Amino acid sequence: MKERMLAAVLHGEWKPRPDYKPTPEEERTKKVKHGSRVWRNTELKLEEIEKPKPGPRQLVIRVKACGICGSDIHMYEKDEEGYMLYPGMVRLPVVIGHELSGEVVEVGSEVKEFKPGDAVTCVEMWYCGECPNCRRGYFDHCINLEEMGFTKNGGFAEYLLVDAKYCWKIDTFLDVYKIEDKMYEAGSLVEPFSVAYKAMFIRAGGFFPGAYVVVYGCGPIGLACIMLSKAAGAGKVIAFEIIPERIELAKKVGADYVFNPKELEREGKTIHEVILDVTGGWGADLQVEAAGYPPLLSEMQKCLAVGGKITWIGRADRETPIWLEYFQVRSSQIYGSQGHVDMAPFMWVIRMVSAGMIDPTKIITARFKLSEVHKAMERASERKDAKITIKP
């Protein structure tokens, strides 16, 4: 008799919006580029499914911790017409969850670099390594990309099947945290911190120590950006957030200034005016959009320092205007950033945690059992917490 395991599986109805025509490939595979255009009436169910067995180059991981990401919430939530909010690539049904760590319990016959008992985390972007984009180093833009928790089963389960090439060891975290449970919690946060690291230091090229950094949105990614900025020597870190609980947490993890845009509006102030005031008229050297609110660009472009940069992480299914004159006369640039594989941000983040430079566990504000996943998702939908972690 085959072994079973508990998992949180997201189901949905295939019903493309009237103005969206799926490609023949999307029709055939049911893997769509824009989930919010196709998947309707989604429902998360706790189910007993078959426990995976490893292939020659695969691992089976006992999941120890898996964070709830904003993307998970957007897949779980629906708009007024019943469509999921998440605009990215999705194939249903799927076990959601992609910010995880765990213990290796089985290895395939050809796996040499891992063994049972190893503590690991793994990337969410499952690249092929062979397509033209991968061969150019753009693994996060793999033509044959699969995404753990979106198109392939993810971490809201007792066990995960994953190729060895997507895994990184985190055993060195034990030297910092001393307790295995904390080690695994930190390991589950390598993914969101790597998303932030890539956007700031790989895509945008980072900043000189002493630079003025602005972070929009103090959810987990924004908080990671604040912590990474301070660790890298930012002169001032200015953050914007509307949720009181997240405002306080942003201050605790290192933001020098935290403003509520709604309060600024009531006071007749604008975001760009506040940034120029705080920086003595200099402007922002690096701005990070981690809120998923494209209209922010109208304010961001008005407070660019000469040579200033914007890096964009937030996701939203809407367009926004841009005035290129700001970028031209200030020799400024805007960078799009997706994923966390190119140039190995996992490696650099793991090193920073192992060196005690950052403590990702500071952003965990609630913990739930896998059996409580619905309760956890409802709480996450309130958007008051930073990181909610599922502990299978």
C-alpha positions as CSV (number, residue, x, y, z in Angstrom):
1,M,0.0,0.0,0.0
2,K,1.4,3.4,-1.0
3,E,2.2,5.9,1.8
4,R,0.1,9.0,2.1
5,M,0.7,12.5,3.4
6,L,-1.2,15.6,4.4
7,A,-1.1,18.5,1.9
8,A,-2.9,21.8,1.2
9,V,-4.0,21.6,-2.4
10,L,-5.4,24.6,-4.4
11,H,-8.1,23.7,-6.9
12,G,-9.8,26.0,-9.4
13,E,-12.1,26.2,-12.4
14,W,-10.5,26.7,-15.9
15,K,-12.5,29.6,-17.3
16,P,-10.6,32.1,-19.3
17,R,-11.8,35.7,-19.1
18,P,-13.8,36.8,-22.2
19,D,-10.9,39.1,-23.3
20,Y,-8.2,36.5,-22.8
21,K,-7.5,33.8,-25.3
22,P,-5.1,31.0,-24.0
23,T,-2.4,29.9,-26.3
24,P,-2.5,26.3,-27.6
25,E,0.3,25.4,-25.2
26,E,-1.7,26.8,-22.3
27,E,-4.7,24.9,-23.4
28,R,-2.7,21.7,-23.6
29,T,-0.7,21.9,-20.4
30,K,-3.1,24.1,-18.3
31,K,0.0,26.0,-17.3
32,V,-1.0,29.6,-17.9
33,K,1.3,32.7,-17.8
34,H,-1.4,34.8,-16.1
35,G,-3.4,33.0,-13.5
36,S,-5.7,35.9,-12.8
37,R,-6.9,35.7,-16.4
38,V,-7.9,32.1,-16.3
39,W,-8.4,30.4,-12.9
40,R,-11.7,31.0,-11.2
41,N,-13.4,29.9,-8.0
42,T,-10.2,28.7,-6.4
43,E,-10.6,26.6,-3.2
44,L,-7.9,25.3,-0.8
45,K,-8.4,21.8,0.5
46,L,-6.6,19.7,3.0
47,E,-6.1,16.3,1.4
48,E,-4.3,13.0,1.9
49,I,-2.2,12.6,-1.2
50,E,0.5,10.1,-2.2
51,K,3.9,10.6,-0.5
52,P,6.6,11.1,-3.2
53,K,9.5,8.7,-4.0
54,P,12.7,10.2,-5.4
55,G,14.0,9.7,-9.0
56,P,17.7,9.3,-9.6
57,R,18.6,13.0,-9.1
58,Q,15.9,13.9,-6.6
59,L,15.4,14.4,-2.9
60,V,12.5,13.8,-0.6
61,I,12.4,16.5,2.0
62,R,10.4,16.4,5.3
63,V,9.1,20.0,5.4
64,K,10.0,21.7,8.7
65,A,8.8,25.2,8.0
66,C,7.0,26.9,5.1
67,G,6.1,30.6,5.0
68,I,3.0,32.1,3.6
69,C,3.9,34.5,0.7
70,G,1.8,37.3,-0.7
71,S,1.6,35.3,-3.9
72,D,0.0,32.5,-1.9
73,I,-2.6,34.9,-0.6
74,H,-3.2,36.3,-4.1
75,M,-3.8,32.7,-5.3
76,Y,-6.2,32.1,-2.4
77,E,-8.2,35.3,-2.7
78,K,-10.6,36.2,-5.5
79,D,-11.8,39.3,-7.3
80,E,-15.5,40.3,-7.7
81,E,-15.8,37.9,-10.6
82,G,-14.3,35.0,-8.7
83,Y,-10.9,35.0,-10.4
84,M,-7.7,34.5,-8.4
85,L,-5.7,37.7,-7.9
86,Y,-2.3,36.3,-8.7
87,P,-1.2,37.5,-12.2
88,G,1.7,35.1,-12.6
89,M,2.2,31.5,-13.9
90,V,-0.2,28.9,-12.4
91,R,-1.3,25.3,-13.1
92,L,-4.0,23.8,-10.9
93,P,-4.5,21.7,-8.9
94,V,-1.3,22.2,-7.0
95,V,0.1,22.1,-3.5
96,I,0.9,25.7,-2.7
97,G,3.8,27.1,-0.6
98,H,7.3,27.9,-1.8
99,E,9.3,29.4,1.1
100,L,10.5,26.3,2.9
101,S,13.2,24.4,4.6
102,G,13.4,20.8,5.8
103,E,15.3,17.7,6.4
104,V,16.4,15.3,3.6
105,V,14.9,11.9,4.3
106,E,15.5,10.1,1.0
107,V,18.0,10.6,-1.9
108,G,18.0,9.3,-5.5
109,S,20.5,6.8,-6.7
110,E,22.7,9.4,-8.5
111,V,22.6,12.1,-5.7
112,K,26.1,12.5,-4.2
113,E,26.0,16.0,-2.7
114,F,23.2,15.4,-0.2
115,K,22.4,12.7,2.3
116,P,19.6,11.9,4.7
117,G,19.7,14.2,7.7
118,D,20.9,17.2,5.8
119,A,19.1,20.5,6.5
120,V,18.2,22.2,3.3
121,T,16.2,25.0,1.6
122,C,15.4,25.1,-2.1
123,V,14.7,27.6,-4.8
124,E,11.2,28.1,-6.1
125,M,12.1,28.7,-9.7
126,W,12.7,25.3,-11.3
127,Y,14.8,26.0,-14.4
128,C,15.7,23.5,-17.0
129,G,19.4,24.6,-17.4
130,E,19.3,23.9,-21.2
131,C,17.2,26.5,-22.9
132,P,18.7,29.6,-24.5
133,N,17.8,31.8,-21.5
134,C,19.4,29.4,-19.0
135,R,22.5,29.0,-21.2
136,R,22.8,32.8,-21.0
137,G,22.5,32.8,-17.2
138,Y,18.9,34.0,-17.0
139,F,17.7,30.9,-15.0
140,D,14.8,32.9,-13.5
141,H,13.5,33.4,-17.1
142,C,13.8,29.8,-18.2
143,I,11.7,29.1,-21.2
144,N,10.6,25.8,-19.7
145,L,10.3,27.2,-16.2
146,E,8.2,25.4,-13.6
147,E,7.5,27.1,-10.2
148,M,7.3,25.2,-6.9
149,G,3.9,25.9,-5.3
150,F,2.5,27.4,-8.5
151,T,2.9,24.8,-11.3
152,K,4.5,22.0,-9.3
153,N,3.7,20.8,-5.8
154,G,5.2,22.9,-3.0
155,G,5.7,23.1,0.7
156,F,2.3,23.1,2.4
157,A,2.7,19.4,2.8
158,E,4.5,17.0,5.0
159,Y,7.0,16.0,2.3
160,L,8.3,17.6,-0.9
161,L,9.9,16.0,-4.0
162,V,12.6,18.2,-5.5
163,D,15.6,17.9,-7.9
164,A,18.9,18.1,-6.0
165,K,20.1,21.0,-8.2
166,Y,17.5,23.3,-6.7
167,C,18.6,22.7,-3.1
168,W,21.1,24.5,-0.7
169,K,22.4,23.3,2.6
170,I,21.7,25.4,5.7
171,D,23.4,23.2,8.3
172,T,25.7,26.2,9.2
173,F,22.6,28.0,10.6
174,L,22.7,25.7,13.6
175,D,25.9,27.5,14.7
176,V,24.0,30.7,14.9
177,Y,20.6,29.6,16.3
178,K,21.7,26.6,18.3
179,I,18.2,25.2,18.1
180,E,17.0,23.1,15.1
181,D,13.6,24.6,15.0
182,K,15.0,28.1,14.7
183,M,17.5,26.9,12.1
184,Y,14.6,25.6,9.9
185,E,12.6,28.8,10.4
186,A,15.5,30.8,9.2
187,G,15.9,28.4,6.3
188,S,12.4,28.9,5.2
189,L,13.1,32.6,4.9
190,V,16.1,32.3,2.6
191,E,13.7,32.4,-0.4
192,P,12.1,35.8,0.3
193,F,15.4,37.3,1.4
194,S,17.0,36.1,-1.8
195,V,14.2,37.8,-3.9
196,A,15.1,41.0,-2.1
197,Y,18.8,40.4,-2.5
198,K,18.6,39.8,-6.2
199,A,16.4,42.9,-6.8
200,M,18.8,45.2,-4.9
201,F,22.3,43.9,-5.4
202,I,22.1,41.8,-8.6
203,R,19.6,43.4,-10.8
204,A,20.1,47.0,-9.6
205,G,23.8,46.6,-8.8
206,G,23.5,47.6,-5.2
207,F,24.6,50.9,-3.7
208,F,27.6,52.6,-2.1
209,P,27.7,52.4,1.7
210,G,26.1,55.6,3.0
211,A,23.5,55.6,0.2
212,Y,19.8,56.6,0.8
213,V,17.5,53.7,0.3
214,V,13.7,53.8,0.1
215,V,11.5,50.8,0.5
216,Y,7.8,50.8,-0.4
217,G,5.8,48.1,1.4
218,C,6.9,46.5,4.6
219,G,5.6,43.0,4.1
220,P,8.2,40.2,4.2
221,I,10.0,41.3,1.1
222,G,10.1,44.9,2.1
223,L,11.3,44.0,5.6
224,A,14.0,41.8,4.0
225,C,15.1,44.8,1.9
226,I,15.4,47.0,5.0
227,M,17.5,44.4,6.9
228,L,19.7,43.8,3.8
229,S,20.2,47.6,3.3
230,K,21.3,48.1,6.9
231,A,23.7,45.2,6.7
232,A,25.2,46.6,3.5
233,G,25.8,50.0,5.0
234,A,22.9,52.2,3.9
235,G,23.2,55.7,5.3
236,K,19.4,56.1,5.7
237,V,16.6,53.6,5.1
238,I,13.2,55.2,4.5
239,A,10.2,53.0,4.4
240,F,6.5,53.5,3.5
241,E,3.7,51.3,4.9
242,I,0.0,51.8,5.8
243,I,-0.5,48.9,8.2
244,P,0.4,49.9,11.8
245,E,1.7,46.5,12.9
246,R,4.1,46.4,9.9
247,I,5.2,50.0,10.5
248,E,6.3,49.1,14.0
249,L,8.1,46.0,12.7
250,A,9.9,48.0,10.1
251,K,11.3,50.2,12.8
252,K,12.4,47.2,14.8
253,V,14.3,45.6,11.9
254,G,16.2,48.8,11.1
255,A,14.3,51.4,9.1
256,D,15.4,54.9,10.1
257,Y,12.2,56.5,9.0
258,V,8.8,54.9,8.4
259,F,5.9,56.9,7.0
260,N,2.2,56.1,6.4
261,P,1.2,57.4,3.0
262,K,-2.4,57.8,4.1
263,E,-1.4,60.0,7.0
264,L,0.8,62.0,4.7
265,E,-2.1,62.6,2.3
266,R,-4.3,63.8,5.2
267,E,-1.5,66.2,6.1
268,G,-1.3,67.5,2.5
269,K,2.1,66.0,1.9
270,T,3.4,63.8,-0.9
271,I,5.8,60.9,-0.8
272,H,8.4,62.5,-3.0
273,E,8.3,65.7,-0.9
274,V,9.0,63.7,2.3
275,I,11.9,61.8,0.7
276,L,13.5,65.0,-0.6
277,D,13.0,66.6,2.8
278,V,14.6,63.6,4.7
279,T,17.5,63.4,2.3
280,G,18.2,67.2,2.4
281,G,17.1,67.5,-1.3
282,W,19.4,64.8,-2.5
283,G,16.8,62.2,-3.3
284,A,16.8,58.4,-3.3
285,D,19.9,56.5,-4.5
286,L,18.0,53.3,-4.6
287,Q,14.2,52.7,-4.4
288,V,12.6,49.3,-4.0
289,E,9.0,48.7,-4.9
290,A,7.8,45.8,-2.8
291,A,4.2,46.8,-2.3
292,G,2.7,45.7,-5.6
293,Y,1.2,49.1,-6.3
294,P,2.3,50.4,-9.8
295,P,0.8,53.9,-9.3
296,L,3.7,54.5,-6.8
297,L,5.9,55.1,-9.8
298,S,4.5,58.6,-10.2
299,E,6.0,59.5,-6.8
300,M,9.2,57.4,-7.1
301,Q,10.3,59.1,-10.3
302,K,10.0,62.6,-8.8
303,C,12.6,61.9,-6.0
304,L,15.4,60.1,-7.9
305,A,18.9,61.2,-7.0
306,V,21.2,61.8,-9.9
307,G,22.3,58.3,-10.8
308,G,19.4,57.0,-8.7
309,K,17.9,53.6,-9.4
310,I,14.5,51.9,-8.9
311,T,14.2,48.2,-8.7
312,W,10.7,46.6,-9.0
313,I,9.6,43.4,-7.1
314,G,5.9,43.9,-6.5
315,R,3.4,42.2,-8.8
316,A,0.1,43.6,-9.9
317,D,-2.2,43.1,-13.0
318,R,-2.3,46.8,-14.0
319,E,-0.3,49.4,-16.0
320,T,1.1,52.7,-14.9
321,P,2.4,55.9,-16.7
322,I,6.0,56.9,-16.7
323,W,7.7,60.2,-17.6
324,L,11.0,59.3,-19.1
325,E,12.3,62.9,-18.7
326,Y,13.0,62.2,-15.0
327,F,15.2,59.2,-15.9
328,Q,17.0,61.0,-18.7
329,V,18.0,64.2,-17.0
330,R,19.1,62.4,-13.8
331,S,20.9,59.5,-15.5
332,S,18.6,57.2,-13.6
333,Q,17.4,53.7,-14.3
334,I,14.5,51.3,-13.5
335,Y,15.1,47.6,-13.1
336,G,12.6,44.8,-13.2
337,S,13.4,41.8,-11.0
338,Q,11.9,38.4,-10.9
339,G,13.0,35.3,-9.0
340,H,16.0,34.4,-6.9
341,V,18.3,32.1,-8.9
342,D,20.5,34.2,-11.2
343,M,23.9,34.8,-9.7
344,A,23.0,32.6,-6.7
345,P,21.4,35.0,-4.2
346,F,20.6,31.9,-2.1
347,M,24.3,31.4,-1.5
348,W,25.0,35.0,-0.5
349,V,21.9,35.2,1.8
350,I,22.9,31.9,3.5
351,R,26.4,33.3,4.1
352,M,25.0,36.5,5.6
353,V,22.7,34.5,8.0
354,S,25.6,32.1,8.9
355,A,27.8,35.2,9.7
356,G,25.1,36.7,11.9
357,M,24.7,39.7,9.6
358,I,21.0,39.3,9.4
359,D,18.4,37.4,11.4
360,P,15.4,36.6,9.1
361,T,13.4,35.0,12.0
362,K,12.8,38.5,13.3
363,I,10.0,38.9,10.8
364,I,8.0,35.8,11.8
365,T,4.9,37.0,13.6
366,A,2.7,33.9,13.8
367,R,3.1,30.1,13.5
368,F,0.5,27.5,12.6
369,K,0.3,23.7,12.1
370,L,-0.4,22.4,8.6
371,S,-3.8,21.2,9.8
372,E,-4.6,24.9,10.6
373,V,-3.7,26.2,7.1
374,H,-7.1,27.7,6.5
375,K,-6.9,29.6,9.7
376,A,-3.4,30.7,8.8
377,M,-4.5,31.9,5.3
378,E,-7.4,33.9,6.7
379,R,-5.1,35.6,9.1
380,A,-2.6,36.3,6.3
381,S,-5.4,37.9,4.3
382,E,-5.8,40.5,7.0
383,R,-2.3,41.7,6.1
384,K,-1.3,42.7,9.6
385,D,1.4,40.1,10.1
386,A,4.8,40.1,8.4
387,K,5.6,36.4,8.0
388,I,3.2,33.6,9.0
389,T,4.9,30.2,9.0
390,I,3.3,26.8,8.6
391,K,5.0,24.1,10.6
392,P,4.0,20.7,9.2
